[in-house]
Amino acid sequence: MTENKEECRCELPPEEIAKQSVDRFSALAKKKYLDGQAEHGGCLVNKVNLAHLEEEIIDLWHYVYALRLRLKDD
């Protein structure tokens, strides 16, 4: 895929975007996991199942669509 330099509105190089994205994910994911452990307890490996994953994916879809509506992005 060819990228047009004029279409890129970001001032950060791709490597910095990747670093910041991974750093943010790491910080947020660890906190969310530990908060979930404190709230629900138990071993996630033993508790996780496909039905729960499907429910989480459906929630994610609704969150993305709601943000799209708020941003008025078709």
PDB file with SEQRES, HELIX, SHEET and CRYST1 records, atoms N, CA, C and O in Angstrom:
SEQRES   1 A   74  MET THR GLU ASN LYS GLU GLU CYS ARG CYS GLU LEU PRO          
SEQRES   2 A   74  PRO GLU GLU ILE ALA LYS GLN SER VAL ASP ARG PHE SER          
SEQRES   3 A   74  ALA LEU ALA LYS LYS LYS TYR LEU ASP GLY GLN ALA GLU          
SEQRES   4 A   74  HIS GLY GLY CYS LEU VAL ASN LYS VAL ASN LEU ALA HIS          
SEQRES   5 A   74  LEU GLU GLU GLU ILE ILE ASP LEU TRP HIS TYR VAL TYR          
SEQRES   6 A   74  ALA LEU ARG LEU ARG LEU LYS ASP ASP                          
HELIX    1 AA1 LYS A    5  GLU A    7  5                                   3    
HELIX    2 AA2 PRO A   14  HIS A   40  1                                  27    
HELIX    3 AA3 LEU A   44  LYS A   47  1                                   4    
HELIX    4 AA4 LEU A   50  LEU A   71  1                                  22    
CRYST1    1.000    1.000    1.000  90.00  90.00  90.00 P 1           1          
ATOM      1  N   MET A   1       0.844  -1.172   0.000  1.00  0.00           N  
ATOM      2  CA  MET A   1       0.000   0.000   0.000  1.00  0.00           C  
ATOM      3  C   MET A   1       0.893   1.240   0.000  1.00  0.00           C  
ATOM      4  O   MET A   1       1.804   1.351   0.821  1.00  0.00           O  
ATOM      5  N   THR A   2       0.638   2.152  -0.901  1.00  0.00           N  
ATOM      6  CA  THR A   2       1.430   3.366  -1.024  1.00  0.00           C  
ATOM      7  C   THR A   2       0.813   4.452  -0.170  1.00  0.00           C  
ATOM      8  O   THR A   2      -0.397   4.675  -0.219  1.00  0.00           O  
ATOM      9  N   GLU A   3       1.644   5.133   0.618  1.00  0.00           N  
ATOM     10  CA  GLU A   3       1.138   6.189   1.492  1.00  0.00           C  
ATOM     11  C   GLU A   3       1.491   7.538   0.906  1.00  0.00           C  
ATOM     12  O   GLU A   3       2.641   7.780   0.540  1.00  0.00           O  
ATOM     13  N   ASN A   4       0.519   8.408   0.816  1.00  0.00           N  
ATOM     14  CA  ASN A   4       0.735   9.768   0.348  1.00  0.00           C  
ATOM     15  C   ASN A   4       1.172  10.603   1.544  1.00  0.00           C  
ATOM     16  O   ASN A   4       0.434  10.718   2.522  1.00  0.00           O  
ATOM     17  N   LYS A   5       2.364  11.186   1.474  1.00  0.00           N  
ATOM     18  CA  LYS A   5       2.899  11.967   2.601  1.00  0.00           C  
ATOM     19  C   LYS A   5       1.969  13.122   2.977  1.00  0.00           C  
ATOM     20  O   LYS A   5       1.903  13.491   4.150  1.00  0.00           O  
ATOM     21  N   GLU A   6       1.252  13.698   2.016  1.00  0.00           N  
ATOM     22  CA  GLU A   6       0.364  14.810   2.304  1.00  0.00           C  
ATOM     23  C   GLU A   6      -0.849  14.377   3.127  1.00  0.00           C  
ATOM     24  O   GLU A   6      -1.428  15.193   3.844  1.00  0.00           O  
ATOM     25  N   GLU A   7      -1.240  13.105   3.034  1.00  0.00           N  
ATOM     26  CA  GLU A   7      -2.400  12.619   3.772  1.00  0.00           C  
ATOM     27  C   GLU A   7      -2.086  12.342   5.231  1.00  0.00           C  
ATOM     28  O   GLU A   7      -3.003  12.276   6.049  1.00  0.00           O  
ATOM     29  N   CYS A   8      -0.827  12.178   5.580  1.00  0.00           N  
ATOM     30  CA  CYS A   8      -0.441  11.886   6.957  1.00  0.00           C  
ATOM     31  C   CYS A   8      -0.485  13.168   7.780  1.00  0.00           C  
ATOM     32  O   CYS A   8       0.280  14.100   7.533  1.00  0.00           O  
ATOM     33  N   ARG A   9      -1.383  13.210   8.757  1.00  0.00           N  
ATOM     34  CA  ARG A   9      -1.539  14.411   9.581  1.00  0.00           C  
ATOM     35  C   ARG A   9      -0.795  14.302  10.909  1.00  0.00           C  
ATOM     36  O   ARG A   9      -0.881  15.204  11.743  1.00  0.00           O  
ATOM     37  N   CYS A  10      -0.079  13.227  11.108  1.00  0.00           N  
ATOM     38  CA  CYS A  10       0.595  13.011  12.380  1.00  0.00           C  
ATOM     39  C   CYS A  10       2.015  13.563  12.316  1.00  0.00           C  
ATOM     40  O   CYS A  10       2.705  13.410  11.308  1.00  0.00           O  
ATOM     41  N   GLU A  11       2.439  14.196  13.383  1.00  0.00           N  
ATOM     42  CA  GLU A  11       3.780  14.767  13.440  1.00  0.00           C  
ATOM     43  C   GLU A  11       4.799  13.799  14.031  1.00  0.00           C  
ATOM     44  O   GLU A  11       5.994  14.091  14.024  1.00  0.00           O  
ATOM     45  N   LEU A  12       4.354  12.660  14.539  1.00  0.00           N  
ATOM     46  CA  LEU A  12       5.265  11.692  15.143  1.00  0.00           C  
ATOM     47  C   LEU A  12       5.692  10.654  14.119  1.00  0.00           C  
ATOM     48  O   LEU A  12       4.898  10.269  13.260  1.00  0.00           O  
ATOM     49  N   PRO A  13       6.940  10.193  14.196  1.00  0.00           N  
ATOM     50  CA  PRO A  13       7.367   9.113  13.296  1.00  0.00           C  
ATOM     51  C   PRO A  13       6.658   7.807  13.687  1.00  0.00           C  
ATOM     52  O   PRO A  13       6.244   7.645  14.835  1.00  0.00           O  
ATOM     53  N   PRO A  14       6.522   6.887  12.742  1.00  0.00           N  
ATOM     54  CA  PRO A  14       5.820   5.632  13.018  1.00  0.00           C  
ATOM     55  C   PRO A  14       6.376   4.870  14.229  1.00  0.00           C  
ATOM     56  O   PRO A  14       5.608   4.279  14.988  1.00  0.00           O  
ATOM     57  N   GLU A  15       7.674   4.879  14.412  1.00  0.00           N  
ATOM     58  CA  GLU A  15       8.283   4.167  15.543  1.00  0.00           C  
ATOM     59  C   GLU A  15       7.815   4.739  16.878  1.00  0.00           C  
ATOM     60  O   GLU A  15       7.595   3.994  17.833  1.00  0.00           O  
ATOM     61  N   GLU A  16       7.661   6.064  16.946  1.00  0.00           N  
ATOM     62  CA  GLU A  16       7.215   6.687  18.196  1.00  0.00           C  
ATOM     63  C   GLU A  16       5.737   6.411  18.434  1.00  0.00           C  
ATOM     64  O   GLU A  16       5.313   6.199  19.570  1.00  0.00           O  
ATOM     65  N   ILE A  17       4.967   6.415  17.375  1.00  0.00           N  
ATOM     66  CA  ILE A  17       3.545   6.074  17.513  1.00  0.00           C  
ATOM     67  C   ILE A  17       3.420   4.651  18.050  1.00  0.00           C  
ATOM     68  O   ILE A  17       2.641   4.398  18.969  1.00  0.00           O  
ATOM     69  N   ALA A  18       4.181   3.728  17.480  1.00  0.00           N  
ATOM     70  CA  ALA A  18       4.145   2.339  17.932  1.00  0.00           C  
ATOM     71  C   ALA A  18       4.549   2.232  19.394  1.00  0.00           C  
ATOM     72  O   ALA A  18       3.895   1.528  20.163  1.00  0.00           O  
ATOM     73  N   LYS A  19       5.619   2.921  19.791  1.00  0.00           N  
ATOM     74  CA  LYS A  19       6.097   2.868  21.170  1.00  0.00           C  
ATOM     75  C   LYS A  19       5.043   3.405  22.133  1.00  0.00           C  
ATOM     76  O   LYS A  19       4.737   2.769  23.141  1.00  0.00           O  
ATOM     77  N   GLN A  20       4.489   4.578  21.821  1.00  0.00           N  
ATOM     78  CA  GLN A  20       3.483   5.180  22.688  1.00  0.00           C  
ATOM     79  C   GLN A  20       2.235   4.298  22.778  1.00  0.00           C  
ATOM     80  O   GLN A  20       1.656   4.140  23.852  1.00  0.00           O  
ATOM     81  N   SER A  21       1.828   3.728  21.646  1.00  0.00           N  
ATOM     82  CA  SER A  21       0.649   2.868  21.626  1.00  0.00           C  
ATOM     83  C   SER A  21       0.847   1.643  22.513  1.00  0.00           C  
ATOM     84  O   SER A  21      -0.025   1.301  23.313  1.00  0.00           O  
ATOM     85  N   VAL A  22       2.002   0.980  22.368  1.00  0.00           N  
ATOM     86  CA  VAL A  22       2.284  -0.218  23.162  1.00  0.00           C  
ATOM     87  C   VAL A  22       2.440   0.136  24.636  1.00  0.00           C  
ATOM     88  O   VAL A  22       1.952  -0.595  25.498  1.00  0.00           O  
ATOM     89  N   ASP A  23       3.108   1.240  24.939  1.00  0.00           N  
ATOM     90  CA  ASP A  23       3.277   1.665  26.334  1.00  0.00           C  
ATOM     91  C   ASP A  23       1.921   1.932  26.989  1.00  0.00           C  
ATOM     92  O   ASP A  23       1.671   1.516  28.120  1.00  0.00           O  
ATOM     93  N   ARG A  24       1.047   2.638  26.255  1.00  0.00           N  
ATOM     94  CA  ARG A  24      -0.282   2.943  26.799  1.00  0.00           C  
ATOM     95  C   ARG A  24      -1.085   1.661  27.006  1.00  0.00           C  
ATOM     96  O   ARG A  24      -1.713   1.479  28.049  1.00  0.00           O  
ATOM     97  N   PHE A  25      -1.064   0.773  26.009  1.00  0.00           N  
ATOM     98  CA  PHE A  25      -1.781  -0.489  26.140  1.00  0.00           C  
ATOM     99  C   PHE A  25      -1.287  -1.268  27.347  1.00  0.00           C  
ATOM    100  O   PHE A  25      -2.083  -1.793  28.126  1.00  0.00           O  
ATOM    101  N   SER A  26       0.025  -1.340  27.499  1.00  0.00           N  
ATOM    102  CA  SER A  26       0.612  -2.093  28.601  1.00  0.00           C  
ATOM    103  C   SER A  26       0.143  -1.553  29.949  1.00  0.00           C  
ATOM    104  O   SER A  26      -0.251  -2.321  30.827  1.00  0.00           O  
ATOM    105  N   ALA A  27       0.187  -0.244  30.109  1.00  0.00           N  
ATOM    106  CA  ALA A  27      -0.225   0.366  31.378  1.00  0.00           C  
ATOM    107  C   ALA A  27      -1.719   0.141  31.642  1.00  0.00           C  
ATOM    108  O   ALA A  27      -2.109  -0.240  32.745  1.00  0.00           O  
ATOM    109  N   LEU A  28      -2.536   0.378  30.635  1.00  0.00           N  
ATOM    110  CA  LEU A  28      -3.984   0.233  30.813  1.00  0.00           C  
ATOM    111  C   LEU A  28      -4.385  -1.229  30.995  1.00  0.00           C  
ATOM    112  O   LEU A  28      -5.230  -1.547  31.833  1.00  0.00           O  
ATOM    113  N   ALA A  29      -3.783  -2.110  30.215  1.00  0.00           N  
ATOM    114  CA  ALA A  29      -4.149  -3.526  30.279  1.00  0.00           C  
ATOM    115  C   ALA A  29      -3.785  -4.129  31.632  1.00  0.00           C  
ATOM    116  O   ALA A  29      -4.565  -4.894  32.199  1.00  0.00           O  
ATOM    117  N   LYS A  30      -2.615  -3.793  32.149  1.00  0.00           N  
ATOM    118  CA  LYS A  30      -2.206  -4.336  33.445  1.00  0.00           C  
ATOM    119  C   LYS A  30      -3.153  -3.877  34.546  1.00  0.00           C  
ATOM    120  O   LYS A  30      -3.576  -4.683  35.374  1.00  0.00           O  
ATOM    121  N   LYS A  31      -3.490  -2.587  34.560  1.00  0.00           N  
ATOM    122  CA  LYS A  31      -4.405  -2.063  35.583  1.00  0.00           C  
ATOM    123  C   LYS A  31      -5.773  -2.714  35.466  1.00  0.00           C  
ATOM    124  O   LYS A  31      -6.354  -3.115  36.474  1.00  0.00           O  
ATOM    125  N   LYS A  32      -6.299  -2.825  34.244  1.00  0.00           N  
ATOM    126  CA  LYS A  32      -7.618  -3.420  34.054  1.00  0.00           C  
ATOM    127  C   LYS A  32      -7.630  -4.872  34.514  1.00  0.00           C  
ATOM    128  O   LYS A  32      -8.574  -5.319  35.165  1.00  0.00           O  
ATOM    129  N   TYR A  33      -6.584  -5.598  34.173  1.00  0.00           N  
ATOM    130  CA  TYR A  33      -6.503  -7.003  34.582  1.00  0.00           C  
ATOM    131  C   TYR A  33      -6.473  -7.122  36.104  1.00  0.00           C  
ATOM    132  O   TYR A  33      -7.216  -7.914  36.682  1.00  0.00           O  
ATOM    133  N   LEU A  34      -5.623  -6.342  36.745  1.00  0.00           N  
ATOM    134  CA  LEU A  34      -5.519  -6.417  38.207  1.00  0.00           C  
ATOM    135  C   LEU A  34      -6.800  -5.952  38.881  1.00  0.00           C  
ATOM    136  O   LEU A  34      -7.203  -6.523  39.894  1.00  0.00           O  
ATOM    137  N   ASP A  35      -7.449  -4.922  38.335  1.00  0.00           N  
ATOM    138  CA  ASP A  35      -8.745  -4.487  38.873  1.00  0.00           C  
ATOM    139  C   ASP A  35      -9.782  -5.603  38.740  1.00  0.00           C  
ATOM    140  O   ASP A  35     -10.568  -5.838  39.658  1.00  0.00           O  
ATOM    141  N   GLY A  36      -9.780  -6.285  37.602  1.00  0.00           N  
ATOM    142  CA  GLY A  36     -10.705  -7.398  37.394  1.00  0.00           C  
ATOM    143  C   GLY A  36     -10.432  -8.539  38.353  1.00  0.00           C  
ATOM    144  O   GLY A  36     -11.362  -9.171  38.854  1.00  0.00           O  
ATOM    145  N   GLN A  37      -9.166  -8.805  38.611  1.00  0.00           N  
ATOM    146  CA  GLN A  37      -8.812  -9.847  39.580  1.00  0.00           C  
ATOM    147  C   GLN A  37      -9.309  -9.481  40.971  1.00  0.00           C  
ATOM    148  O   GLN A  37      -9.836 -10.326  41.695  1.00  0.00           O  
ATOM    149  N   ALA A  38      -9.137  -8.213  41.336  1.00  0.00           N  
ATOM    150  CA  ALA A  38      -9.602  -7.770  42.652  1.00  0.00           C  
ATOM    151  C   ALA A  38     -11.119  -7.886  42.755  1.00  0.00           C  
ATOM    152  O   ALA A  38     -11.647  -8.248  43.807  1.00  0.00           O  
ATOM    153  N   GLU A  39     -11.816  -7.582  41.668  1.00  0.00           N  
ATOM    154  CA  GLU A  39     -13.284  -7.614  41.690  1.00  0.00           C  
ATOM    155  C   GLU A  39     -13.845  -9.026  41.589  1.00  0.00           C  
ATOM    156  O   GLU A  39     -14.779  -9.375  42.311  1.00  0.00           O  
ATOM    157  N   HIS A  40     -13.280  -9.848  40.694  1.00  0.00           N  
ATOM    158  CA  HIS A  40     -13.869 -11.150  40.400  1.00  0.00           C  
ATOM    159  C   HIS A  40     -13.086 -12.325  40.961  1.00  0.00           C  
ATOM    160  O   HIS A  40     -13.660 -13.385  41.210  1.00  0.00           O  
ATOM    161  N   GLY A  41     -11.778 -12.155  41.167  1.00  0.00           N  
ATOM    162  CA  GLY A  41     -10.939 -13.227  41.685  1.00  0.00           C  
ATOM    163  C   GLY A  41     -10.873 -14.423  40.756  1.00  0.00           C  
ATOM    164  O   GLY A  41     -11.390 -14.387  39.640  1.00  0.00           O  
ATOM    165  N   GLY A  42     -10.238 -15.470  41.221  1.00  0.00           N  
ATOM    166  CA  GLY A  42     -10.140 -16.694  40.447  1.00  0.00           C  
ATOM    167  C   GLY A  42      -9.080 -16.615  39.366  1.00  0.00           C  
ATOM    168  O   GLY A  42      -8.496 -15.562  39.110  1.00  0.00           O  
ATOM    169  N   CYS A  43      -8.855 -17.739  38.751  1.00  0.00           N  
ATOM    170  CA  CYS A  43      -7.850 -17.851  37.693  1.00  0.00           C  
ATOM    171  C   CYS A  43      -8.518 -17.622  36.339  1.00  0.00           C  
ATOM    172  O   CYS A  43      -9.383 -18.396  35.930  1.00  0.00           O  
ATOM    173  N   LEU A  44      -8.120 -16.569  35.654  1.00  0.00           N  
ATOM    174  CA  LEU A  44      -8.720 -16.238  34.358  1.00  0.00           C  
ATOM    175  C   LEU A  44      -8.584 -17.395  33.371  1.00  0.00           C  
ATOM    176  O   LEU A  44      -9.498 -17.650  32.587  1.00  0.00           O  
ATOM    177  N   VAL A  45      -7.460 -18.089  33.401  1.00  0.00           N  
ATOM    178  CA  VAL A  45      -7.246 -19.207  32.484  1.00  0.00           C  
ATOM    179  C   VAL A  45      -8.332 -20.272  32.672  1.00  0.00           C  
ATOM    180  O   VAL A  45      -8.778 -20.885  31.702  1.00  0.00           O  
ATOM    181  N   ASN A  46      -8.747 -20.483  33.895  1.00  0.00           N  
ATOM    182  CA  ASN A  46      -9.788 -21.476  34.173  1.00  0.00           C  
ATOM    183  C   ASN A  46     -11.194 -20.936  33.915  1.00  0.00           C  
ATOM    184  O   ASN A  46     -12.113 -21.717  33.669  1.00  0.00           O  
ATOM    185  N   LYS A  47     -11.377 -19.625  33.968  1.00  0.00           N  
ATOM    186  CA  LYS A  47     -12.709 -19.031  33.856  1.00  0.00           C  
ATOM    187  C   LYS A  47     -13.092 -18.631  32.435  1.00  0.00           C  
ATOM    188  O   LYS A  47     -14.277 -18.624  32.099  1.00  0.00           O  
ATOM    189  N   VAL A  48     -12.121 -18.301  31.601  1.00  0.00           N  
ATOM    190  CA  VAL A  48     -12.402 -17.751  30.280  1.00  0.00           C  
ATOM    191  C   VAL A  48     -13.066 -18.792  29.380  1.00  0.00           C  
ATOM    192  O   VAL A  48     -12.747 -19.980  29.428  1.00  0.00           O  
ATOM    193  N   ASN A  49     -14.013 -18.301  28.548  1.00  0.00           N  
ATOM    194  CA  ASN A  49     -14.635 -19.179  27.557  1.00  0.00           C  
ATOM    195  C   ASN A  49     -15.044 -18.352  26.344  1.00  0.00           C  
ATOM    196  O   ASN A  49     -15.073 -17.123  26.404  1.00  0.00           O  
ATOM    197  N   LEU A  50     -15.355 -19.022  25.256  1.00  0.00           N  
ATOM    198  CA  LEU A  50     -15.675 -18.331  24.016  1.00  0.00           C  
ATOM    199  C   LEU A  50     -16.921 -17.466  24.130  1.00  0.00           C  
ATOM    200  O   LEU A  50     -16.982 -16.405  23.509  1.00  0.00           O  
ATOM    201  N   ALA A  51     -17.907 -17.883  24.900  1.00  0.00           N  
ATOM    202  CA  ALA A  51     -19.122 -17.084  25.052  1.00  0.00           C  
ATOM    203  C   ALA A  51     -18.793 -15.717  25.656  1.00  0.00           C  
ATOM    204  O   ALA A  51     -19.315 -14.694  25.214  1.00  0.00           O  
ATOM    205  N   HIS A  52     -17.917 -15.708  26.677  1.00  0.00           N  
ATOM    206  CA  HIS A  52     -17.526 -14.428  27.280  1.00  0.00           C  
ATOM    207  C   HIS A  52     -16.767 -13.569  26.286  1.00  0.00           C  
ATOM    208  O   HIS A  52     -16.967 -12.356  26.230  1.00  0.00           O  
ATOM    209  N   LEU A  53     -15.900 -14.188  25.505  1.00  0.00           N  
ATOM    210  CA  LEU A  53     -15.139 -13.446  24.504  1.00  0.00           C  
ATOM    211  C   LEU A  53     -16.073 -12.831  23.473  1.00  0.00           C  
ATOM    212  O   LEU A  53     -15.901 -11.674  23.093  1.00  0.00           O  
ATOM    213  N   GLU A  54     -17.056 -13.592  23.020  1.00  0.00           N  
ATOM    214  CA  GLU A  54     -18.031 -13.060  22.068  1.00  0.00           C  
ATOM    215  C   GLU A  54     -18.777 -11.863  22.658  1.00  0.00           C  
ATOM    216  O   GLU A  54     -19.005 -10.874  21.961  1.00  0.00           O  
ATOM    217  N   GLU A  55     -19.155 -11.944  23.922  1.00  0.00           N  
ATOM    218  CA  GLU A  55     -19.840 -10.831  24.582  1.00  0.00           C  
ATOM    219  C   GLU A  55     -18.957  -9.585  24.619  1.00  0.00           C  
ATOM    220  O   GLU A  55     -19.434  -8.478  24.370  1.00  0.00           O  
ATOM    221  N   GLU A  56     -17.678  -9.760  24.927  1.00  0.00           N  
ATOM    222  CA  GLU A  56     -16.751  -8.634  24.981  1.00  0.00           C  
ATOM    223  C   GLU A  56     -16.563  -8.010  23.596  1.00  0.00           C  
ATOM    224  O   GLU A  56     -16.491  -6.788  23.464  1.00  0.00           O  
ATOM    225  N   ILE A  57     -16.485  -8.857  22.567  1.00  0.00           N  
ATOM    226  CA  ILE A  57     -16.334  -8.347  21.200  1.00  0.00           C  
ATOM    227  C   ILE A  57     -17.569  -7.558  20.787  1.00  0.00           C  
ATOM    228  O   ILE A  57     -17.455  -6.512  20.148  1.00  0.00           O  
ATOM    229  N   ILE A  58     -18.740  -8.052  21.147  1.00  0.00           N  
ATOM    230  CA  ILE A  58     -19.979  -7.324  20.834  1.00  0.00           C  
ATOM    231  C   ILE A  58     -19.984  -5.978  21.537  1.00  0.00           C  
ATOM    232  O   ILE A  58     -20.335  -4.971  20.922  1.00  0.00           O  
ATOM    233  N   ASP A  59     -19.602  -5.930  22.812  1.00  0.00           N  
ATOM    234  CA  ASP A  59     -19.518  -4.653  23.529  1.00  0.00           C  
ATOM    235  C   ASP A  59     -18.545  -3.707  22.824  1.00  0.00           C  
ATOM    236  O   ASP A  59     -18.839  -2.524  22.653  1.00  0.00           O  
ATOM    237  N   LEU A  60     -17.404  -4.225  22.422  1.00  0.00           N  
ATOM    238  CA  LEU A  60     -16.404  -3.409  21.734  1.00  0.00           C  
ATOM    239  C   LEU A  60     -16.989  -2.813  20.457  1.00  0.00           C  
ATOM    240  O   LEU A  60     -16.790  -1.632  20.173  1.00  0.00           O  
ATOM    241  N   TRP A  61     -17.709  -3.627  19.688  1.00  0.00           N  
ATOM    242  CA  TRP A  61     -18.333  -3.125  18.458  1.00  0.00           C  
ATOM    243  C   TRP A  61     -19.268  -1.956  18.770  1.00  0.00           C  
ATOM    244  O   TRP A  61     -19.237  -0.939  18.078  1.00  0.00           O  
ATOM    245  N   HIS A  62     -20.093  -2.092  19.798  1.00  0.00           N  
ATOM    246  CA  HIS A  62     -21.028  -1.017  20.153  1.00  0.00           C  
ATOM    247  C   HIS A  62     -20.280   0.241  20.598  1.00  0.00           C  
ATOM    248  O   HIS A  62     -20.695   1.350  20.263  1.00  0.00           O  
ATOM    249  N   TYR A  63     -19.205   0.088  21.334  1.00  0.00           N  
ATOM    250  CA  TYR A  63     -18.404   1.243  21.758  1.00  0.00           C  
ATOM    251  C   TYR A  63     -17.813   1.964  20.550  1.00  0.00           C  
ATOM    252  O   TYR A  63     -17.844   3.192  20.473  1.00  0.00           O  
ATOM    253  N   VAL A  64     -17.276   1.193  19.609  1.00  0.00           N  
ATOM    254  CA  VAL A  64     -16.690   1.793  18.403  1.00  0.00           C  
ATOM    255  C   VAL A  64     -17.760   2.514  17.597  1.00  0.00           C  
ATOM    256  O   VAL A  64     -17.535   3.630  17.127  1.00  0.00           O  
ATOM    257  N   TYR A  65     -18.915   1.892  17.433  1.00  0.00           N  
ATOM    258  CA  TYR A  65     -19.978   2.519  16.651  1.00  0.00           C  
ATOM    259  C   TYR A  65     -20.494   3.786  17.330  1.00  0.00           C  
ATOM    260  O   TYR A  65     -20.762   4.781  16.656  1.00  0.00           O  
ATOM    261  N   ALA A  66     -20.635   3.762  18.650  1.00  0.00           N  
ATOM    262  CA  ALA A  66     -21.087   4.950  19.374  1.00  0.00           C  
ATOM    263  C   ALA A  66     -20.089   6.096  19.212  1.00  0.00           C  
ATOM    264  O   ALA A  66     -20.489   7.248  19.046  1.00  0.00           O  
ATOM    265  N   LEU A  67     -18.806   5.788  19.259  1.00  0.00           N  
ATOM    266  CA  LEU A  67     -17.792   6.824  19.059  1.00  0.00           C  
ATOM    267  C   LEU A  67     -17.863   7.357  17.632  1.00  0.00           C  
ATOM    268  O   LEU A  67     -17.731   8.561  17.413  1.00  0.00           O  
ATOM    269  N   ARG A  68     -18.071   6.472  16.664  1.00  0.00           N  
ATOM    270  CA  ARG A  68     -18.217   6.893  15.275  1.00  0.00           C  
ATOM    271  C   ARG A  68     -19.379   7.886  15.149  1.00  0.00           C  
ATOM    272  O   ARG A  68     -19.257   8.902  14.465  1.00  0.00           O  
ATOM    273  N   LEU A  69     -20.495   7.593  15.805  1.00  0.00           N  
ATOM    274  CA  LEU A  69     -21.638   8.507  15.776  1.00  0.00           C  
ATOM    275  C   LEU A  69     -21.305   9.843  16.418  1.00  0.00           C  
ATOM    276  O   LEU A  69     -21.664  10.901  15.899  1.00  0.00           O  
ATOM    277  N   ARG A  70     -20.614   9.785  17.553  1.00  0.00           N  
ATOM    278  CA  ARG A  70     -20.249  11.025  18.236  1.00  0.00           C  
ATOM    279  C   ARG A  70     -19.322  11.873  17.383  1.00  0.00           C  
ATOM    280  O   ARG A  70     -19.451  13.097  17.353  1.00  0.00           O  
ATOM    281  N   LEU A  71     -18.385  11.230  16.689  1.00  0.00           N  
ATOM    282  CA  LEU A  71     -17.433  11.944  15.858  1.00  0.00           C  
ATOM    283  C   LEU A  71     -18.013  12.271  14.473  1.00  0.00           C  
ATOM    284  O   LEU A  71     -17.392  12.965  13.668  1.00  0.00           O  
ATOM    285  N   LYS A  72     -19.215  11.754  14.224  1.00  0.00           N  
ATOM    286  CA  LYS A  72     -19.887  11.946  12.930  1.00  0.00           C  
ATOM    287  C   LYS A  72     -19.006  11.492  11.771  1.00  0.00           C  
ATOM    288  O   LYS A  72     -18.841  12.193  10.773  1.00  0.00           O  
ATOM    289  N   ASP A  73     -18.446  10.292  11.937  1.00  0.00           N  
ATOM    290  CA  ASP A  73     -17.571   9.690  10.938  1.00  0.00           C  
ATOM    291  C   ASP A  73     -18.298   8.549  10.265  1.00  0.00           C  
ATOM    292  O   ASP A  73     -18.618   7.548  10.906  1.00  0.00           O  
ATOM    293  N   ASP A  74     -18.562   8.688   8.981  1.00  0.00           N  
ATOM    294  CA  ASP A  74     -19.269   7.631   8.251  1.00  0.00           C  
ATOM    295  C   ASP A  74     -18.320   6.491   8.004  1.00  0.00           C  
ATOM    296  O   ASP A  74     -18.704   5.488   7.401  1.00  0.00           O  
TER     297      ASP A  74                                                      
END                                                                             
